[in-house]
């Protein structure tokens, strides 16, 4: 009845504590913990590592008794050789003597282990890290920990603890792990995105040639089957997902020949047009995801029909120098992104500008 009267939140907490399991195995006093830093590729593909550590082993001089075997013993003065001390209380409880540890005899401490019954010994091991290990996972090496005496006095046996390897992983430059899949982003040039082709893609197993079809857009992806991480528990291998990002070169990254070819292509390229989309971004998202575009505005550039006629009349009556006309043409070229060769006539340029307006 008392358990039924308990509040519901207390009962739920008790259930959670019963079903709660520890994340890692509890380390014993005789176990050894070692932190091991692993590279990302070594962790996903598996590797072998050499580790150096120190462990406690039973002293060979005293055999783990912590006493000098060749010296005479002395009767314990505190318990008078009985090994127990009678305590105070109603029942007169007896306790083991802390001076002789219940033996009734005090021995001289061992000179090799200083009475600790164990000595520190350097050890070296070659361990195997399985493939697909994750961050903060632990690898156990059995019976390589501290040595101790187990069992009863008559049947005492030397036993060993375990060695636990705590794996710490470093992040890779461009590989990202999602369960057993590998994600990587490839920056491809504009021509390869339009025309398609083959190129080399890095994988965790080495470089691989990937062939793509024409018409790749930004954020498209390709799945490379069987190029992920092998999971020994399920005997399955993940995939590698390649996401494409189209590289737009800066003005400083292209030479004069490339500029000339781009100008030739710009003459036959379609003009920018609005498209229908369901994506709506507010000002904060635009500032966070995109980059502000710098535009050029000129006081002389007007887009009304009446202003056009006035400008055409003024140009016919104007008798300015040819140098000023060339500067105005260059300004209009920058506004409308019209690429004009030096060999074109000024009349052709005016006709193209009027068509655009």
C-alpha contacts under 8 A as a table, 3 or more apart, distances in Angstrom:
res1	aa1	res2	aa2	distance
1	X	4	X	5.10
1	X	5	X	6.30
2	X	5	X	5.15
2	X	6	X	6.65
3	X	6	X	5.42
6	X	10	X	6.81
6	X	11	X	6.94
7	X	10	X	5.54
7	X	11	X	6.60
8	X	11	X	5.14
8	X	12	X	6.23
9	X	12	X	5.13
9	X	13	X	6.29
10	X	13	X	5.14
10	X	14	X	6.31
11	X	14	X	5.12
11	X	15	X	6.33
12	X	15	X	5.12
12	X	16	X	6.28
13	X	16	X	5.10
13	X	17	X	6.26
14	X	17	X	5.16
14	X	18	X	6.30
15	X	18	X	5.14
15	X	19	X	6.34
16	X	19	X	5.32
16	X	20	X	5.79
17	X	20	X	5.07
22	X	25	X	6.81
22	X	26	X	7.86
27	X	31	X	6.09
27	X	32	X	7.95
28	X	31	X	5.19
28	X	161	X	7.62
30	X	145	X	6.28
30	X	146	X	4.96
30	X	147	X	7.17
30	X	148	X	7.59
30	X	160	X	7.20
30	X	161	X	4.87
30	X	162	X	7.30
31	X	145	X	5.13
31	X	146	X	6.20
31	X	161	X	4.77
31	X	162	X	4.80
31	X	163	X	5.76
31	X	164	X	7.35
32	X	55	X	7.79
32	X	145	X	5.64
32	X	146	X	7.21
32	X	161	X	7.61
32	X	162	X	6.38
32	X	163	X	4.75
32	X	164	X	6.05
33	X	163	X	6.02
33	X	164	X	4.82
33	X	165	X	6.09
33	X	166	X	7.12
34	X	163	X	7.51
34	X	164	X	6.24
34	X	165	X	5.03
34	X	166	X	6.00
35	X	165	X	5.95
35	X	166	X	4.72
35	X	167	X	6.22
35	X	168	X	7.05
36	X	165	X	6.51
36	X	166	X	5.93
36	X	167	X	5.10
36	X	168	X	5.93
37	X	167	X	6.09
37	X	168	X	4.69
37	X	169	X	5.96
37	X	170	X	7.40
38	X	42	X	6.39
38	X	43	X	6.23
38	X	167	X	6.71
38	X	168	X	5.94
38	X	169	X	5.01
38	X	170	X	6.52
39	X	42	X	5.20
39	X	43	X	6.22
39	X	169	X	5.96
39	X	170	X	5.55
39	X	171	X	7.77
40	X	43	X	5.22
40	X	44	X	6.39
40	X	169	X	6.07
40	X	170	X	5.81
40	X	171	X	6.28
40	X	172	X	5.96
41	X	44	X	5.33
41	X	45	X	5.97
41	X	46	X	7.96
41	X	204	X	6.38
42	X	45	X	5.37
42	X	46	X	5.33
42	X	47	X	5.65
42	X	131	X	7.95
43	X	46	X	5.34
43	X	47	X	7.19
43	X	129	X	7.31
43	X	130	X	7.62
43	X	131	X	6.11
43	X	132	X	6.08
43	X	133	X	5.55
43	X	134	X	7.24
43	X	169	X	7.32
44	X	131	X	5.06
44	X	132	X	4.24
44	X	133	X	6.15
44	X	134	X	7.97
44	X	204	X	7.80
44	X	229	X	6.06
44	X	230	X	7.76
45	X	130	X	7.64
45	X	131	X	4.65
45	X	132	X	6.41
45	X	204	X	7.57
45	X	205	X	7.87
45	X	229	X	7.24
45	X	230	X	7.74
46	X	128	X	7.52
46	X	129	X	5.28
46	X	130	X	4.78
46	X	131	X	3.87
46	X	132	X	6.94
46	X	133	X	7.77
47	X	128	X	6.00
47	X	129	X	5.26
47	X	130	X	6.96
47	X	131	X	7.52
48	X	126	X	6.72
48	X	127	X	5.62
48	X	128	X	4.45
48	X	129	X	5.88
49	X	126	X	5.65
49	X	127	X	5.47
49	X	128	X	6.54
49	X	129	X	7.52
50	X	124	X	7.02
50	X	125	X	5.67
50	X	126	X	4.47
50	X	127	X	6.38
51	X	124	X	5.74
51	X	125	X	5.43
51	X	126	X	6.47
51	X	127	X	7.60
52	X	122	X	7.34
52	X	123	X	5.84
52	X	124	X	4.52
52	X	125	X	6.62
53	X	122	X	5.88
53	X	123	X	5.44
53	X	124	X	6.47
54	X	120	X	6.18
54	X	121	X	5.47
54	X	122	X	4.31
54	X	123	X	5.65
55	X	120	X	5.51
55	X	121	X	5.58
55	X	122	X	6.53
55	X	123	X	7.07
55	X	145	X	6.35
55	X	146	X	5.14
55	X	147	X	7.63
56	X	118	X	5.78
56	X	119	X	5.34
56	X	120	X	4.55
56	X	121	X	6.20
56	X	145	X	7.91
56	X	146	X	4.84
56	X	147	X	5.82
57	X	118	X	5.21
57	X	119	X	5.48
57	X	120	X	6.38
57	X	121	X	6.78
57	X	146	X	6.29
57	X	147	X	4.76
57	X	148	X	6.99
58	X	63	X	6.50
58	X	64	X	5.33
58	X	117	X	6.08
58	X	118	X	4.42
58	X	119	X	6.44
58	X	147	X	6.26
58	X	148	X	6.47
58	X	149	X	7.85
59	X	62	X	5.90
59	X	63	X	5.49
59	X	64	X	5.46
59	X	66	X	7.92
59	X	112	X	7.34
59	X	113	X	6.34
59	X	117	X	5.55
59	X	118	X	4.85
59	X	119	X	5.82
60	X	63	X	5.04
60	X	64	X	7.33
61	X	110	X	7.65
61	X	112	X	6.68
62	X	65	X	5.59
62	X	66	X	5.86
62	X	67	X	5.98
62	X	68	X	6.16
62	X	69	X	6.31
62	X	110	X	6.44
62	X	117	X	7.17
63	X	66	X	7.58
63	X	117	X	7.37
64	X	117	X	4.35
64	X	118	X	6.52
64	X	149	X	7.42
65	X	117	X	5.78
66	X	109	X	5.84
66	X	110	X	5.26
66	X	113	X	6.92
66	X	114	X	7.29
66	X	115	X	4.32
66	X	116	X	5.70
66	X	117	X	4.26
66	X	118	X	7.97
67	X	107	X	5.70
67	X	108	X	5.40
67	X	109	X	4.52
67	X	110	X	4.54
67	X	115	X	6.37
67	X	117	X	7.99
68	X	71	X	5.90
68	X	107	X	7.02
68	X	108	X	5.59
68	X	109	X	5.81
68	X	110	X	4.60
68	X	111	X	7.17
71	X	107	X	7.89
71	X	108	X	7.10
72	X	107	X	7.40
73	X	105	X	6.36
73	X	106	X	5.89
73	X	107	X	4.97
73	X	108	X	7.14
74	X	105	X	5.67
74	X	106	X	5.14
74	X	107	X	6.43
75	X	80	X	6.98
75	X	81	X	5.61
75	X	104	X	6.41
75	X	105	X	4.67
75	X	106	X	5.98
76	X	79	X	5.99
76	X	80	X	5.53
76	X	81	X	5.10
76	X	83	X	7.97
76	X	99	X	7.37
76	X	100	X	6.40
76	X	104	X	5.42
76	X	105	X	5.05
76	X	106	X	5.51
77	X	80	X	4.94
77	X	81	X	6.96
78	X	81	X	7.93
78	X	97	X	7.59
78	X	99	X	7.05
79	X	82	X	5.51
79	X	83	X	5.77
79	X	84	X	6.05
79	X	85	X	5.86
79	X	97	X	6.41
79	X	104	X	6.84
80	X	83	X	7.66
80	X	104	X	7.08
81	X	103	X	7.59
81	X	104	X	3.88
81	X	105	X	6.09
82	X	85	X	7.87
82	X	102	X	7.57
82	X	103	X	7.63
82	X	104	X	5.11
83	X	96	X	6.19
83	X	97	X	5.39
83	X	100	X	6.77
83	X	101	X	7.00
83	X	102	X	3.91
83	X	103	X	5.19
83	X	104	X	4.18
83	X	105	X	7.81
84	X	94	X	6.22
84	X	95	X	5.40
84	X	96	X	4.49
84	X	97	X	4.88
84	X	102	X	6.02
84	X	104	X	7.88
85	X	94	X	5.48
85	X	95	X	5.14
85	X	96	X	6.17
85	X	97	X	5.73
86	X	92	X	6.16
86	X	93	X	5.99
86	X	94	X	4.32
86	X	95	X	6.27
87	X	92	X	5.46
87	X	93	X	5.24
87	X	94	X	5.53
87	X	95	X	6.72
88	X	91	X	7.85
88	X	92	X	5.37
88	X	93	X	6.92
89	X	92	X	5.20
89	X	93	X	7.06
96	X	101	X	6.38
96	X	102	X	5.22
97	X	100	X	5.88
97	X	101	X	5.35
97	X	102	X	5.23
97	X	104	X	7.93
98	X	101	X	5.10
98	X	102	X	7.35
99	X	106	X	7.52
100	X	103	X	5.52
100	X	104	X	5.73
100	X	105	X	5.91
100	X	106	X	5.32
101	X	104	X	7.64
103	X	106	X	7.59
109	X	114	X	6.01
109	X	115	X	4.64
110	X	113	X	5.79
110	X	114	X	5.30
110	X	115	X	5.13
110	X	117	X	7.80
111	X	114	X	5.20
111	X	115	X	7.33
112	X	119	X	7.94
113	X	116	X	5.44
113	X	117	X	5.73
113	X	118	X	5.92
113	X	119	X	5.70
114	X	117	X	7.63
116	X	119	X	7.62
118	X	148	X	7.94
127	X	141	X	7.79
129	X	133	X	7.64
129	X	139	X	7.49
130	X	133	X	6.36
131	X	229	X	7.59
131	X	230	X	6.58
131	X	231	X	7.06
131	X	232	X	7.39
132	X	180	X	7.54
132	X	229	X	5.91
132	X	230	X	6.13
132	X	231	X	5.87
132	X	232	X	7.80
133	X	137	X	6.67
134	X	137	X	5.65
134	X	167	X	7.74
134	X	169	X	7.49
135	X	167	X	6.14
135	X	168	X	5.56
135	X	169	X	5.41
136	X	166	X	6.11
136	X	167	X	5.35
136	X	168	X	5.85
136	X	169	X	7.85
137	X	166	X	6.18
137	X	167	X	5.64
138	X	164	X	6.30
138	X	165	X	5.24
138	X	166	X	4.70
138	X	167	X	6.01
139	X	164	X	5.72
139	X	165	X	4.95
139	X	166	X	6.83
139	X	167	X	7.76
140	X	162	X	6.77
140	X	163	X	5.72
140	X	164	X	4.69
140	X	165	X	6.31
141	X	144	X	6.43
141	X	162	X	5.86
141	X	163	X	5.00
141	X	164	X	6.41
141	X	165	X	7.91
142	X	145	X	7.67
142	X	161	X	7.25
142	X	162	X	4.79
142	X	163	X	6.49
143	X	159	X	7.97
143	X	160	X	5.02
143	X	161	X	5.32
143	X	162	X	4.98
143	X	163	X	7.49
144	X	160	X	6.35
144	X	161	X	6.18
144	X	162	X	5.24
144	X	163	X	5.85
145	X	160	X	5.58
145	X	161	X	4.11
145	X	162	X	4.37
145	X	163	X	5.24
146	X	160	X	5.56
146	X	161	X	5.27
146	X	162	X	7.51
147	X	158	X	6.69
147	X	159	X	5.63
147	X	160	X	4.50
147	X	161	X	6.60
148	X	158	X	5.69
148	X	159	X	5.39
148	X	160	X	6.31
149	X	156	X	6.17
149	X	157	X	5.60
149	X	158	X	4.62
149	X	159	X	5.99
150	X	156	X	5.51
150	X	157	X	5.30
150	X	158	X	6.09
150	X	159	X	6.18
151	X	155	X	5.97
151	X	156	X	4.73
151	X	157	X	6.19
152	X	155	X	5.18
152	X	156	X	5.24
153	X	156	X	5.24
172	X	175	X	5.49
172	X	176	X	7.15
174	X	184	X	6.01
174	X	185	X	7.29
175	X	182	X	6.42
175	X	183	X	5.97
175	X	184	X	5.35
176	X	182	X	5.66
176	X	183	X	5.08
176	X	184	X	6.54
177	X	180	X	6.72
177	X	181	X	5.87
177	X	182	X	4.85
177	X	183	X	6.31
178	X	181	X	5.19
178	X	182	X	6.29
178	X	183	X	7.30
180	X	228	X	6.20
180	X	229	X	5.05
180	X	230	X	7.16
180	X	231	X	7.23
180	X	237	X	7.11
180	X	238	X	4.88
180	X	239	X	7.35
181	X	228	X	5.03
181	X	229	X	6.33
181	X	238	X	4.84
181	X	239	X	4.95
181	X	240	X	5.58
181	X	241	X	7.37
182	X	227	X	7.91
182	X	228	X	5.53
182	X	229	X	7.43
182	X	238	X	7.66
182	X	239	X	6.44
182	X	240	X	4.58
182	X	241	X	6.19
183	X	240	X	5.84
183	X	241	X	4.92
183	X	242	X	6.20
183	X	243	X	7.64
184	X	240	X	7.59
184	X	241	X	6.39
184	X	242	X	5.19
184	X	243	X	6.31
185	X	242	X	5.69
185	X	243	X	4.63
185	X	244	X	5.87
185	X	245	X	6.91
186	X	201	X	7.88
186	X	242	X	6.70
186	X	243	X	6.09
186	X	244	X	5.10
186	X	245	X	5.99
187	X	244	X	6.03
187	X	245	X	4.66
187	X	246	X	5.66
187	X	247	X	5.69
188	X	192	X	6.60
188	X	193	X	6.85
188	X	244	X	6.77
188	X	245	X	6.19
188	X	246	X	5.16
188	X	247	X	5.68
189	X	192	X	5.51
189	X	193	X	6.50
189	X	246	X	5.83
189	X	247	X	5.13
189	X	248	X	7.22
190	X	193	X	5.15
190	X	194	X	6.35
190	X	246	X	6.03
190	X	247	X	6.41
190	X	248	X	7.00
191	X	194	X	5.19
191	X	195	X	5.89
191	X	196	X	7.62
192	X	195	X	5.27
192	X	196	X	4.85
192	X	197	X	6.18
192	X	214	X	7.57
193	X	196	X	5.56
193	X	214	X	6.23
193	X	215	X	5.76
193	X	216	X	4.75
193	X	217	X	6.95
193	X	246	X	7.09
194	X	214	X	5.27
194	X	215	X	4.81
194	X	216	X	6.38
195	X	213	X	7.49
195	X	214	X	4.63
195	X	215	X	6.71
196	X	211	X	7.72
196	X	212	X	5.50
196	X	213	X	4.74
196	X	214	X	3.93
196	X	215	X	6.88
196	X	216	X	7.55
197	X	211	X	5.60
197	X	212	X	5.53
197	X	213	X	6.61
197	X	214	X	7.44
198	X	209	X	6.58
198	X	210	X	5.42
198	X	211	X	4.05
198	X	212	X	6.17
199	X	209	X	5.61
199	X	210	X	5.60
199	X	211	X	6.61
200	X	207	X	6.31
200	X	208	X	5.55
200	X	209	X	4.50
200	X	210	X	6.13
201	X	207	X	5.71
201	X	208	X	5.26
201	X	209	X	6.03
201	X	210	X	6.44
202	X	206	X	6.02
202	X	207	X	4.41
202	X	208	X	6.17
203	X	206	X	5.10
203	X	207	X	5.68
203	X	208	X	6.79
203	X	227	X	6.88
203	X	240	X	7.71
204	X	227	X	7.45
204	X	228	X	7.34
205	X	227	X	7.35
213	X	216	X	7.30
216	X	220	X	6.72
216	X	244	X	7.91
217	X	220	X	5.76
217	X	244	X	7.58
217	X	245	X	7.93
217	X	246	X	7.42
218	X	244	X	5.85
218	X	245	X	5.10
218	X	246	X	5.75
219	X	243	X	5.82
219	X	244	X	5.36
219	X	245	X	6.00
220	X	243	X	5.76
220	X	244	X	5.55
220	X	245	X	7.94
221	X	241	X	6.52
221	X	242	X	5.23
221	X	243	X	4.18
221	X	244	X	5.93
222	X	241	X	5.77
222	X	242	X	5.12
222	X	243	X	6.60
223	X	239	X	6.74
223	X	240	X	5.89
223	X	241	X	4.70
223	X	242	X	6.39
224	X	227	X	5.94
224	X	239	X	5.73
224	X	240	X	5.06
224	X	241	X	6.25
224	X	242	X	7.62
225	X	228	X	7.67
225	X	238	X	7.42
225	X	239	X	4.87
225	X	240	X	6.69
226	X	237	X	5.71
226	X	238	X	5.72
226	X	239	X	4.95
226	X	240	X	7.38
227	X	237	X	7.48
227	X	238	X	6.54
227	X	239	X	4.92
227	X	240	X	5.29
228	X	237	X	5.94
228	X	238	X	4.13
228	X	239	X	4.16
228	X	240	X	5.14
229	X	237	X	5.43
229	X	238	X	5.17
229	X	239	X	7.37
230	X	235	X	7.04
230	X	236	X	5.85
230	X	237	X	4.19
230	X	238	X	6.43
231	X	234	X	5.73
231	X	235	X	5.54
231	X	236	X	5.49
231	X	237	X	6.07
231	X	238	X	7.99
232	X	235	X	4.81
232	X	236	X	7.13
249	X	253	X	5.92
249	X	254	X	7.11
250	X	253	X	5.30
250	X	254	X	7.14
251	X	254	X	5.94
252	X	255	X	7.66
254	X	258	X	5.90
254	X	259	X	6.73
255	X	258	X	5.38
255	X	259	X	6.31
256	X	259	X	5.00
256	X	260	X	6.21
257	X	260	X	5.13
257	X	261	X	6.38
258	X	261	X	5.15
258	X	262	X	6.14
259	X	262	X	5.07
259	X	263	X	6.15
260	X	263	X	5.11
260	X	264	X	6.37
261	X	264	X	5.08
261	X	265	X	6.27
262	X	265	X	5.01
262	X	266	X	6.00
263	X	266	X	5.00
263	X	267	X	6.63
263	X	339	X	5.74
263	X	340	X	7.90
264	X	267	X	5.60
264	X	268	X	7.48
265	X	268	X	5.67
265	X	269	X	6.20
266	X	269	X	4.97
266	X	338	X	7.83
266	X	339	X	7.05
267	X	338	X	7.65
267	X	339	X	7.06
281	X	284	X	7.94
281	X	285	X	5.80
281	X	286	X	6.26
282	X	285	X	5.47
282	X	286	X	6.32
283	X	286	X	5.15
283	X	287	X	6.24
284	X	287	X	5.25
284	X	288	X	6.14
285	X	288	X	4.99
285	X	289	X	5.87
285	X	290	X	7.93
286	X	289	X	5.37
286	X	290	X	5.35
286	X	291	X	7.82
287	X	290	X	5.63
287	X	291	X	6.68
287	X	292	X	7.44
296	X	334	X	7.56
296	X	335	X	6.44
297	X	301	X	7.53
297	X	335	X	7.33
298	X	301	X	5.37
298	X	331	X	7.95
299	X	302	X	7.62
301	X	332	X	7.63
302	X	307	X	6.49
302	X	308	X	7.30
303	X	307	X	7.09
303	X	308	X	7.08
303	X	357	X	6.58
304	X	307	X	5.33
304	X	308	X	6.34
305	X	308	X	5.10
305	X	309	X	6.61
306	X	309	X	5.35
306	X	310	X	6.43
307	X	310	X	5.08
307	X	311	X	6.11
308	X	311	X	5.12
308	X	312	X	6.21
309	X	312	X	5.11
309	X	313	X	6.26
310	X	313	X	5.20
310	X	314	X	6.17
311	X	314	X	5.04
311	X	315	X	6.08
312	X	315	X	5.09
312	X	316	X	6.38
313	X	316	X	5.29
313	X	317	X	6.46
314	X	317	X	5.28
314	X	318	X	5.81
315	X	318	X	5.08
320	X	324	X	6.85
320	X	325	X	7.57
321	X	324	X	5.68
321	X	325	X	6.87
322	X	325	X	5.15
322	X	326	X	6.39
323	X	326	X	5.25
323	X	327	X	6.50
324	X	327	X	5.17
324	X	328	X	6.38
325	X	328	X	5.21
325	X	329	X	6.25
326	X	329	X	5.08
326	X	330	X	6.26
327	X	330	X	5.09
327	X	331	X	6.36
328	X	331	X	5.08
328	X	332	X	6.41
329	X	332	X	5.21
329	X	333	X	6.18
329	X	349	X	7.68
330	X	333	X	4.97
330	X	334	X	6.35
331	X	334	X	5.22
331	X	335	X	6.44
332	X	335	X	5.08
332	X	336	X	6.25
332	X	338	X	7.95
332	X	353	X	7.65
333	X	336	X	5.48
333	X	337	X	5.42
333	X	338	X	4.80
333	X	339	X	6.49
333	X	340	X	7.59
334	X	337	X	5.08
334	X	338	X	6.88
335	X	338	X	7.93
336	X	356	X	7.88
340	X	344	X	6.96
340	X	349	X	7.58
341	X	344	X	5.65
344	X	348	X	6.80
344	X	349	X	7.32
345	X	348	X	5.41
345	X	349	X	6.58
346	X	349	X	5.00
346	X	350	X	6.30
347	X	350	X	5.15
347	X	351	X	6.26
348	X	351	X	5.11
348	X	352	X	6.29
349	X	352	X	5.21
349	X	353	X	6.26
350	X	353	X	5.12
350	X	354	X	6.12
351	X	354	X	5.15
351	X	355	X	6.23
352	X	355	X	5.09
352	X	356	X	6.30
353	X	356	X	5.11
353	X	357	X	6.19
354	X	357	X	5.08
